[in-house]
């Protein structure tokens, strides 16, 4: 048989995070202990009270069959309660919330419900890969907007060309932002909502991964901004995942929330794609969403890790920027060369794995790669490992690149 990969799949670049994992394995094979800041997968365990709920949930749902496509009523209510408690946003769990199998599934599949071949989807660069890959698989066209430091790493929607807007159906935003750690305020959201409605563009906000991981004031939801500004939820949908908030990356649980018309279409899409998050996992998600104390402890831990690393950067003369949210540091590379900086960090005497910014960013109009000159540190190693990394940086941190 002459088995060939589809043109659609072949057109996609390699998943950058897999390449980083391969580099870690190569270091290990060479006998070098790698301190891995590359991939944003929490190393801290899922909270005990969540794990403890699984056995009872298994017995409860022993004969319950396939799970609900849109989520148990109790899960959707727990999501609504969380949104009310955290953002003072009142959502109807019957019409304005649906479960998802983690954000990746929802974000990748979302364009299928709204775009036709040739329609444009605006994607931030750097950005979460499923935003663009889901667009491509839906036969849409990604249009990349650079996230630049001079704009506070906010999507500069007002300068998108008119001919692009005429074909645009969706704009993706991600605040708190991975990888820059930037957040958006109510004024920005208000302007974005007005602009999107003028051009009949859906706002898809991937905000729930990191919105509870912050170091100063709690970031707001776009739904909260819409409510406070009296704008309503029309044309807005927000994506939430328990992966980072609750250290539950392997559980694949979350929800989408917002405009009823959008959520209705998302529900119809889901019923044709998957069979829903397993009921046992949904029960664990309910327990996790109800608790805020463990999230506060995680914020404190990430704050300690961030400060230790930033102190080391400062000691060796690197430019330091304290991001207000997420567990990422978007660090400027010496001499603006992120690839060479990452290679230097991978040297055996240092053994630190990071993600070069240019590998997780897409080239925008004019040939600009907005990730060039930055590397991403994900604060996943333990406190002890970060102490070790800080000492190695101070000892071997001559990053003058020839």
Protein Blocks (a to p, Z undefined) as FASTA:
>chain_A
ZZdddfklmmpccdfklmmmmmmmmmmmnopacddfkbccdfbdcdfklmmmmmmmmmmm
mmnopadfkbpfklmmmmmmmmmmmnopacdfklmcccdehjklmmmmmmmmmpcehiac
dddddddfklmmmmmmnopacddddddfkloopacfklgcfklmmmpcbdcddddddfkl
pacdfklmmmmmmmmmmnopacdddfklmmmgcfbbccddfklmmmmnonojghiacddd
fklmnopmknopaddedjfklmmmmmmmmmmmmgojafklmmmmmmmmmpmklmmmmmmm
mmmmmmmmmmmmmmnopacdddfedjbdcdddehhiaklmmmmmmpmklopacddfklmc
ccdehhiafkgopacddfkbcfklmmmmmmmmmmmmccbdZZ
